[in-house]
């Protein structure tokens, strides 16, 4: 598999003393012996450590599930989507139990993720963390749709703080384009980033070190421009 996973996160929230964002990814063989890449970004909604607990564990639990699930099952878009929906309902329940015992408020987070075998890709999200595709031509498209309430500001869907039966992730599938860069990110990243400039700088990167260095520089620039939210991005790209 030629997929390279490169991520960077920066704490920017003043007075919080905790980064509520989390990212993670892995590569694993499926039941047919094909390599699968799984990646996710989560953004804690609850204040302080409750948000960190939600985002950290949602990504951790998802990757642990993928490591167990795929060696026993072939990557099928529809079946994988159903499994992820069921897993997120389980995580929602776990976070609610944590809140009942340890917090006076809901413990929850947004999440976006993707699974690919370098032929097809499955995209999923709950909330306003996003996934973008950046093509070599410079074209940028957002592959997720934000879950916003009627006020256009509040987050309508998230992991934790929901009834399990009310949790509805948004799923989509597409052809995987090996020459594109796939960017999973929290709202602290995409709110201020100039994607045209970002695309021009990230496309030539051929190693994890180059990619992370570019992410770090962009994150520092966003902070200088006044971003106070935590900034996180995870890039899927072709290595070499």
C-alpha positions in Angstrom: 0.0 0.0 0.0 1.3 3.4 -0.9 -0.8 5.5 1.5 1.0 7.7 3.9 -0.8 9.0 7.1 0.6 12.4 8.4 -1.1 14.5 11.1 -0.5 17.5 13.3 -2.5 19.1 16.1 -2.0 22.4 17.9 -3.6 23.6 21.1 -4.9 27.2 20.8 -7.9 27.4 23.2 -7.0 30.1 25.7 -7.5 29.2 29.4 -8.5 25.6 28.6 -5.0 24.0 29.2 -6.1 21.0 27.2 -6.3 20.2 23.5 -9.7 18.7 22.8 -8.9 17.5 19.3 -7.6 14.0 18.5 -6.5 12.3 15.3 -5.4 8.8 14.4 -5.0 6.3 11.6 -3.8 2.8 10.8 -3.2 0.4 8.0 -4.5 -3.2 8.3 -5.2 -6.2 6.1 -8.8 -7.1 5.4 -10.2 -10.6 5.2 -9.2 -10.8 1.5 -5.6 -9.9 2.3 -6.0 -6.3 0.9 -4.5 -3.5 2.8 -7.0 -1.0 4.3 -6.3 2.5 5.6 -8.5 3.9 8.3 -8.3 7.5 9.5 -10.3 9.8 11.8 -10.3 13.2 13.4 -12.5 14.1 16.4 -13.1 17.5 18.1 -14.3 17.6 21.7 -17.5 19.6 22.2 -17.7 19.5 26.0 -15.5 22.0 27.9 -12.1 20.9 29.2 -11.2 17.4 29.9 -14.7 16.0 29.1 -14.2 17.0 25.5 -10.7 15.5 25.5 -12.0 12.3 26.9 -14.7 12.1 24.2 -12.4 12.8 21.2 -9.5 10.7 22.4 -11.6 7.6 23.2 -13.8 7.9 20.1 -10.7 7.8 17.8 -9.0 5.1 20.0 -12.1 2.9 20.1 -12.6 3.2 16.3 -9.0 2.2 15.5 -9.1 -0.7 17.9 -12.3 -1.9 16.3 -10.8 -1.6 12.8 -7.7 -3.6 13.9 -10.0 -6.4 15.1 -12.7 -6.3 12.4 -10.9 -6.1 9.1 -8.6 -9.2 9.3 -11.9 -11.2 9.6 -13.9 -9.3 7.0 -13.4 -8.1 3.5 -13.8 -4.3 3.0 -17.3 -3.8 1.7 -18.6 -0.2 1.6 -22.1 -0.9 2.7 -21.3 -3.5 5.4 -18.5 -1.3 6.8 -20.8 1.7 7.0 -23.3 -0.4 9.0 -20.6 -1.6 11.3 -19.2 1.9 11.9 -22.8 3.2 12.6 -23.2 0.4 15.2 -19.8 1.1 16.7 -20.5 4.8 17.1 -23.8 4.0 18.8 -21.7 1.9 21.3 -19.2 4.8 21.8 -22.1 7.2 22.3 -23.4 4.9 25.1 -20.0 4.6 26.7 -19.6 8.4 26.8 -23.1 8.8 28.2 -22.2 6.4 31.0 -19.0 8.3 31.7 -21.0 11.5 31.9 -23.5 10.0 34.3 -20.7 9.0 36.7 -18.1 11.7 36.3 -19.5 14.9 34.8 -22.3 17.4 35.2 -22.5 17.9 31.5 -22.5 15.8 28.3 -19.2 14.3 27.2 -19.2 14.4 23.4 -17.3 15.2 20.2 -17.7 15.5 16.5 -16.0 13.0 14.2 -15.1 12.5 10.6 -13.3 9.6 9.1 -12.5 7.5 6.0 -11.7 3.9 5.1 -10.1 3.1 1.8 -8.5 0.1 0.0 -7.0 2.5 -2.7 -9.8 1.6 -5.0 -12.9 2.9 -3.2 -13.3 5.0 -0.1 -16.0 5.3 2.5 -16.4 8.7 4.2 -18.4 9.3 7.4 -19.0 12.2 9.8 -21.1 13.5 12.7 -20.9 17.2 13.4 -18.7 19.8 11.7 -15.3 18.1 11.4 -14.6 17.8 7.7 -12.9 15.8 5.0 -11.5 17.5 1.9 -10.1 16.1 -1.3 -7.3 18.2 -3.0 -6.6 17.2 -6.6 -3.3 17.8 -8.4 -5.1 20.3 -10.6 -5.7 22.5 -7.5 -9.4 21.7 -7.3 -10.6 21.3 -3.7 -13.9 19.8 -2.7 -15.4 19.1 0.7 -16.6 15.5 0.9 -18.7 16.0 4.1 -21.7 18.0 5.1 -21.8 19.8 8.5 -24.5 18.8 10.9 -25.8 22.1 12.1 -28.9 23.0 14.0 -31.5 25.5 12.7 -29.6 28.4 14.2 -26.7 27.6 11.8 -24.3 27.6 14.7 -25.0 24.8 17.2 -23.9 21.2 16.4 -26.9 19.0 15.8 -25.1 15.6 15.6 -22.2 14.3 17.7 -20.9 11.2 19.5 -22.0 11.3 23.2 -24.9 13.3 24.6 -27.5 11.6 22.3 -29.9 8.8 22.6 -28.3 5.8 20.9 -31.3 5.5 18.6 -31.0 9.2 17.6 -27.4 8.9 16.5 -27.2 9.2 12.7 -23.9 9.4 11.0 -23.7 10.7 7.4 -22.0 8.3 5.0 -20.9 8.6 1.4 -18.6 6.6 -0.9 -16.5 7.5 -3.9 -13.6 6.3 -6.1 -10.2 6.7 -4.5 -7.9 9.0 -6.4 -4.3 8.1 -5.6 -2.8 11.4 -6.8 -5.1 13.4 -4.5 -4.5 14.4 -0.9 -7.3 13.7 1.5 -7.5 16.2 4.4 -9.4 15.3 7.6 -9.6 18.3 9.9 -11.3 20.0 12.8 -13.1 23.4 12.4 -10.1 25.1 13.9 -8.2 24.3 10.8 -10.6 24.9 7.9 -12.2 28.1 9.2 -9.3 30.3 8.3 -7.1 28.2 6.0 -6.6 29.3 2.4 -7.1 25.9 0.7 -5.6 27.1 -2.6 -2.3 28.1 -0.9 -2.4 25.0 1.3 -2.9 22.7 -1.8 0.0 24.2 -3.6 2.3 23.6 -0.6 1.0 20.1 0.4 0.9 18.5 -3.0 4.7 18.3 -3.5 5.3 16.7 -0.1 6.5 13.1 -0.5 7.3 12.1 3.1 5.7 12.2 6.5 8.3 14.7 7.7 7.7 17.1 4.8 3.9 16.9 5.3 4.0 17.4 9.0 6.3 20.4 8.6 3.9 22.0 6.2 1.0 21.3 8.5 2.9 22.8 11.4 3.7 25.9 9.5 0.1 26.4 8.4 -1.2 25.8 11.9 1.2 28.4 13.3 0.0 30.9 10.7 -3.6 30.3 11.6 -2.9 30.9 15.2 -1.1 34.1 14.3 -4.1 35.2 12.4 -6.2 34.9 15.5 -7.6 31.3 15.6 -8.3 30.4 19.2 -9.8 27.0 18.6 -7.6 23.9 18.6 -6.2 23.2 15.1 -5.9 19.6 13.8 -5.4 18.1 10.3 -4.6 14.5 9.1 -3.4 14.0 5.6 -3.8 10.8 3.5 -1.3 10.9 0.6 0.7 8.7 -1.7 4.2 8.0 -0.3 7.4 8.1 -2.2 
